[in-house]
Amino acid sequence: MAKQKYDVVVVGAGPGGLCCNALLCKWGLKTLLVDKNTVPGGKAITVERNGFLYDLEPKLQVPMTGSAFPQLYAELGIEDQLGAIPCEQVSMSYRHKSADKYKTTVMGQTAKDPKPLFDLWGLDEKEREEAIPTLAELAFLTPEQFDAMDDMTFDEWLSQRKVPWGVYSFFAMQANGSLAEPIDLVAASEQGAIMQHIATAGGGGYYKGGFGRMLGDIADYIKANGGEIRMGTRVEKIKVSNGRVTGIATDNEDFDASIVVSDVGIQPTVLKLVGEKEFDKSYVNYVKDLLPGWAFTAVRYFLNKKVVKEQMAMIYADETWLNMERFLKIRAGHVPEEVLAFFTVPSNYDPSMAPADKQCIIAGTICAPDPKAPEIEMQNNKIDQMLDKIFPGFMDACYERQATGPAEISAATRDSVLPGQGGECVGLAQIVGQCGKHKPSQKTPIAGLFIVGADAGGRGMGTHQSGESGMNGARLVRRYHTMRQAAT
Ligand SMILES: Cc1cc2nc3c(=O)[nH]c(=O)nc-3n(C[C@H](O)[C@H](O)[C@H](O)COP(=O)(O)OP(=O)(O)OC[C@H]3O[C@@H](n4cnc5c(N)ncnc54)[C@H](O)[C@@H]3O)c2cc1C
């Protein structure tokens, strides 16, 4: 039987691959999407079990306004299906380094009035006056001014201003929470723009039925518009001949295409699926030197009663956010007294996601992306302790606890092809030298091979960044496809 020939094969049904593929279908290209998992969504799948619907990891900081998904849904003409639910209530718990106890405040997502935060941080009048110019400057920076901040860390940007400790500590926690990065490596352009977005438009929210439902609807659009999807199919090889893509080999079948879009990460794509020998040594070294982002280790708690009223929570102390020094200490075996913890409660956004009398809480803390990291269990146990401290009786109400760390995240999504890499929360680290104008190109040196997803072509927070990259990648691919047609 003659083999099927596709205009484009997309490898990976994460947010990047799905957004790219949906637009290509809308524009009439013949596509095949292949993913090794049985459900689409990548790191953002939603699971249904025992009356609960839940994501495997805490999804907290996702812009609900101006993000990739409302744009894509509008472009596909399915905007009434999006089901975006902006976060209305965040529980913020903070302990100053001089205090024994945590203070908690419940606030809205935007921080147009900084007073609740100033009170939480315990700033005196003089410190409040000192904080305002930097916060106001950040709120009004233009996209061009952010672009000019690609080459400095957020720590460097703050150190050029006079900011009280409470403000610095909050930003350091946010660098861990929103980008899974340390404040002393994260690019000021990325982190600054995210802080502006959170303060002015709210940074968090959820989708009715979960992230996986929202992404699953994109997969349904692809199928309904002529795209073929093969789930449960691992791609073993992206085939290349004379520097050009010719198709893919899966665990049971080969497919031909002169364009392949990869959503599996730039390092697994280049070093494993294509193979080093097809590239120049300098490109291989460039790819090998890219630093993976940090990970989150997540614990899901199933509670026999409703313990938490808010939609999300952030629990941090001056000693618990991680910069490089603290991270390396933990990696060397240090056991911290406490960890920072973030969590979401899906049913506090969409009550249909849990039985009426129960709750599923998905919590996480920052950790190494190394699937073999030995400290993960210790960090998970510390999350238990933190939740019990802030919400007394929390663990007593828990009848089932499940953990997902970098090993499980890597197994489910990104292959570990270099030591210490694979369990990344987002993808490549969004640090100086790797984002903005320094982000890897979506177009690779192999003709017809493109990268979408977290590693190339987007910016900002996780799922949004991958979605934006998918949409940008689709435009690039369509132009390339048209040019190739003109050339033959
Ligand atoms: C713990 C945790 C918390 C997070 N919190 C947030 C949050 O609050 N807000 C937010 O916006 N984002 C969050 N994210 C990040 C977000 O989920 C990711 O940034 C996003 O899913 C990345 O999308 P992607 O398209 O780049 O790739 P992925 O989601 O990694 O998808 C890649 C896909 O490729 C498939 N694949 C890989 N190799 C192969 C192969 N050889 N053959 C076939 N298929 C293959 C995988 O199965 C997977 O489906 C979080 C992630 C984690 C892990």
PDBQT file of the ligand as one rigid body, heavy atoms in Angstrom, charges set to zero:
ROOT
HETATM    1  C1  LIG A 501       5.063  21.163  37.767  1.00  0.00    +0.000 C 
HETATM    2  C2  LIG A 501       4.670  22.065  36.637  1.00  0.00    +0.000 A 
HETATM    3  C3  LIG A 501       3.973  23.228  36.912  1.00  0.00    +0.000 A 
HETATM    4  C4  LIG A 501       3.637  24.099  35.880  1.00  0.00    +0.000 A 
HETATM    5  N1  LIG A 501       2.937  25.237  36.155  1.00  0.00    +0.000 NA
HETATM    6  C5  LIG A 501       2.584  26.062  35.148  1.00  0.00    +0.000 A 
HETATM    7  C6  LIG A 501       1.802  27.217  35.389  1.00  0.00    +0.000 A 
HETATM    8  O1  LIG A 501       1.419  27.521  36.506  1.00  0.00    +0.000 OA
HETATM    9  N2  LIG A 501       1.503  28.002  34.338  1.00  0.00    +0.000 N 
HETATM   10  C7  LIG A 501       1.891  27.717  33.075  1.00  0.00    +0.000 A 
HETATM   11  O2  LIG A 501       1.544  28.454  32.148  1.00  0.00    +0.000 OA
HETATM   12  N3  LIG A 501       2.636  26.643  32.821  1.00  0.00    +0.000 NA
HETATM   13  C8  LIG A 501       3.003  25.817  33.823  1.00  0.00    +0.000 A 
HETATM   14  N4  LIG A 501       3.767  24.717  33.565  1.00  0.00    +0.000 N 
HETATM   15  C9  LIG A 501       4.505  24.641  32.289  1.00  0.00    +0.000 C 
HETATM   16  C10 LIG A 501       3.730  24.182  31.083  1.00  0.00    +0.000 C 
HETATM   17  O3  LIG A 501       2.983  23.032  31.374  1.00  0.00    +0.000 OA
HETATM   18  C11 LIG A 501       4.766  23.920  29.987  1.00  0.00    +0.000 C 
HETATM   19  O4  LIG A 501       5.533  25.087  29.797  1.00  0.00    +0.000 OA
HETATM   20  C12 LIG A 501       4.118  23.531  28.673  1.00  0.00    +0.000 C 
HETATM   21  O5  LIG A 501       3.304  22.390  28.818  1.00  0.00    +0.000 OA
HETATM   22  C13 LIG A 501       5.204  23.241  27.662  1.00  0.00    +0.000 C 
HETATM   23  O6  LIG A 501       4.564  22.973  26.448  1.00  0.00    +0.000 OA
HETATM   24  P1  LIG A 501       5.357  22.390  25.210  1.00  0.00    +0.000 P 
HETATM   25  O7  LIG A 501       4.430  22.391  24.086  1.00  0.00    +0.000 OA
HETATM   26  O8  LIG A 501       6.618  23.152  25.067  1.00  0.00    +0.000 OA
HETATM   27  O9  LIG A 501       5.787  20.898  25.597  1.00  0.00    +0.000 OA
HETATM   28  P2  LIG A 501       5.205  19.760  26.528  1.00  0.00    +0.000 P 
HETATM   29  O10 LIG A 501       4.036  20.183  27.311  1.00  0.00    +0.000 OA
HETATM   30  O11 LIG A 501       6.385  19.222  27.277  1.00  0.00    +0.000 OA
HETATM   31  O12 LIG A 501       4.721  18.656  25.469  1.00  0.00    +0.000 OA
HETATM   32  C14 LIG A 501       5.621  17.895  24.715  1.00  0.00    +0.000 C 
HETATM   33  C15 LIG A 501       4.891  16.689  24.135  1.00  0.00    +0.000 C 
HETATM   34  O13 LIG A 501       5.812  15.964  23.311  1.00  0.00    +0.000 OA
HETATM   35  C16 LIG A 501       5.586  14.580  23.489  1.00  0.00    +0.000 C 
HETATM   36  N5  LIG A 501       6.807  13.843  23.150  1.00  0.00    +0.000 N 
HETATM   37  C17 LIG A 501       8.033  13.955  23.677  1.00  0.00    +0.000 A 
HETATM   38  N6  LIG A 501       8.900  13.124  23.076  1.00  0.00    +0.000 NA
HETATM   39  C18 LIG A 501       8.191  12.451  22.135  1.00  0.00    +0.000 A 
HETATM   40  C19 LIG A 501       8.531  11.454  21.169  1.00  0.00    +0.000 A 
HETATM   41  N7  LIG A 501       9.779  10.983  21.026  1.00  0.00    +0.000 N 
HETATM   42  N8  LIG A 501       7.550  10.982  20.371  1.00  0.00    +0.000 NA
HETATM   43  C20 LIG A 501       6.270  11.442  20.457  1.00  0.00    +0.000 A 
HETATM   44  N9  LIG A 501       5.905  12.410  21.361  1.00  0.00    +0.000 NA
HETATM   45  C21 LIG A 501       6.855  12.901  22.178  1.00  0.00    +0.000 A 
HETATM   46  C22 LIG A 501       5.234  14.445  24.957  1.00  0.00    +0.000 C 
HETATM   47  O14 LIG A 501       4.523  13.241  25.202  1.00  0.00    +0.000 OA
HETATM   48  C23 LIG A 501       4.396  15.709  25.191  1.00  0.00    +0.000 C 
HETATM   49  O15 LIG A 501       3.021  15.455  25.007  1.00  0.00    +0.000 OA
HETATM   50  C24 LIG A 501       4.048  23.800  34.559  1.00  0.00    +0.000 A 
HETATM   51  C25 LIG A 501       4.710  22.603  34.285  1.00  0.00    +0.000 A 
HETATM   52  C26 LIG A 501       5.019  21.737  35.305  1.00  0.00    +0.000 A 
HETATM   53  C27 LIG A 501       5.742  20.462  34.970  1.00  0.00    +0.000 C 
ENDROOT
TORSDOF 0
